Amino acid sequence: MKKEKAETGNFENLLSQIGAGLDQFQKFEHQDALHPDKTWRKALDGPLPANGVGIEKVTEILLEKIIPNGSPVGKPGFTSFITTGATTASTLATTAASIASPQRYLGTAFNFIEELSLKWLAEMCGVKTMEGVYSSGGSVANLIALGAARQSAFEKIGVDPAADGLSRKVSIYASQECHHTIQRSGGVLGLGRRAIKRIACDREGRMKVDALLCAIEEDRQAGILPMAIVANAGTTNTGAIDPLLAIGKIAQKNSIWFHIDGAYGLPGILDDRIQELYHGLELADSVIVDPHKWLGASVGIAATFVKDRELLLRAFTQEPADYLEGSVDQMTEGSPIVEHSLDDFGIPYFDYGVELSAPCRGIVMWAMLKEIGTEGMRQRIKRHNDMAQQIAQFTREHPQLELLIEPTLSICCFRYTDDRVADLDSLNQKLHRQLVRENQYMPSTTRVNGKLALRPCYVGAQHEQPQADELLAAVLRIGSNLAAELFV
Ligand SMILES: Cc1ncc(COP(=O)(O)O)c(C=O)c1O
């Protein structure tokens, strides 16, 4: 059947069908997408379609072949990534925005909520006085923050790096545990990946302040400009939080930009039992947090907060474009009465980062906070931190388990041990493969102080306390079977 005209409506009917398929998917009763027969691959593969099959058929294929072969990331036992399955509020808001406001600019309710939700998010995360911009993820959010740092450092020596490029070698100091997107930011910003000086950590995964001071001094003597210090509020590997206050004071004393990567861990500030670890946040020049990590948003949402958003404007502004500027009556003071959303770009987020076209992400944050409030978020975060502590406590007391680092947030790194086994890394690697194949409990692995660790990371709204006990039971069962096989 030839179909040449694309549907642009019929949402009530089609979205309810997709909704039913998604509810079924969320039961996780289907096989894993990589089950051996892989029939879905054969069914989906095919040549470029010259003639369309129509929306009903597309819906049918989505429901029958694609959704059931989706990813396990939202499964309750999946704890490998620091992203998670989206909550219902996030999914509804994403869908609504994709239809009702396909762009975040123009002075609509969505543009308004973009700003309102940034304010709410900043307040919830203890950076109330900062202004923000959303982007697609922690990688881009860090890039934007370090773009602001670059602008600030070079402006202080009379150079506009965004306009004229770089005139000096600079350094960014970040711990050995920093996320590898910091190095990529160095590359993208023209500073060079090697501009990132990796500062040693203590055994708890926190940046060593003495080593930081030495690195800054060394650079000064070599004529290199110290541009920024990046501290972690929740490392990816273990959830460690760097000594923010001490690092912030060093940054302040040396006039160096202080950036905090809180992509994962910033919302941990909601847990009053660990709030003091966040002292020093007030000294930050920029901070990032990813709502798509610990807050339950669909993937594609991060926020960068800075003290001075004008700096972002200078770092990222685009040159005017004839096709845009002339079509919108830019609001200026004393401008005529605004009568249409095309009279106003709204807040120009496209000049505060690296994206022009971008979805409305604030509506997702707004919906999630409106649904359960900060108290709901706080309860979830405390529950996840409790789960990590629950594993740690059990591990400390069990002769066959070893806690590899004290958990700070919702990650717990531990391993199975057996005195008779020389290569515990290999045993735990096998144990992990077996866990994954069983397809119920899927932590990741990482290395902690040289040892291979099992690393469950609890961030999903679907992560509940009993899953921690169930994971431990599975680890003990598989571990003892593997060890027994070695000694038959
Ligand atoms: C601390 C930290 N920063 C940055 C990132 C990059 O974030 P994204 O994957 O959203 O780009 C991650 C990802 O896990 C992270 O844990």
The ligand as an SDF file (V2000), in Angstrom:
LIG
                    3D

 16 16  0  0  0  0  0  0  0  0999 V2000
   30.2310   12.4930   37.2770 C   0  0  0  0  0  0  0  0  0  0  0  0
   29.7960   12.4270   35.8400 C   0  0  0  0  0  0  0  0  0  0  0  0
   30.0080   13.4870   35.0410 N   0  0  0  0  0  0  0  0  0  0  0  0
   29.6540   13.4820   33.7430 C   0  0  0  0  0  0  0  0  0  0  0  0
   29.0440   12.3790   33.1790 C   0  0  0  0  0  0  0  0  0  0  0  0
   28.6290   12.3920   31.7330 C   0  0  0  0  0  0  0  0  0  0  0  0
   27.2440   12.4700   31.6990 O   0  0  0  0  0  0  0  0  0  0  0  0
   26.3880   12.0600   30.4050 P   0  0  0  0  0  0  0  0  0  0  0  0
   26.5280   10.5930   30.2550 O   0  0  0  0  0  0  0  0  0  0  0  0
   25.0080   12.4950   30.7750 O   0  0  0  0  0  0  0  0  0  0  0  0
   26.9220   12.8150   29.2470 O   0  0  0  0  0  0  0  0  0  0  0  0
   28.8120   11.2440   33.9760 C   0  0  0  0  0  0  0  0  0  0  0  0
   28.1860   10.0360   33.3920 C   0  0  0  0  0  0  0  0  0  0  0  0
   27.9940    9.0370   34.0290 O   0  0  0  0  0  0  0  0  0  0  0  0
   29.1790   11.2800   35.3340 C   0  0  0  0  0  0  0  0  0  0  0  0
   28.9620   10.2350   36.1520 O   0  0  0  0  0  0  0  0  0  0  0  0
  1  2  1  0
  2  3  1  0
  2 15  2  0
  3  4  2  0
  4  5  1  0
  5  6  1  0
  5 12  2  0
  6  7  1  0
  7  8  1  0
  8  9  2  0
  8 10  1  0
  8 11  1  0
 12 13  1  0
 12 15  1  0
 13 14  2  0
 15 16  1  0
M  END
$$$$
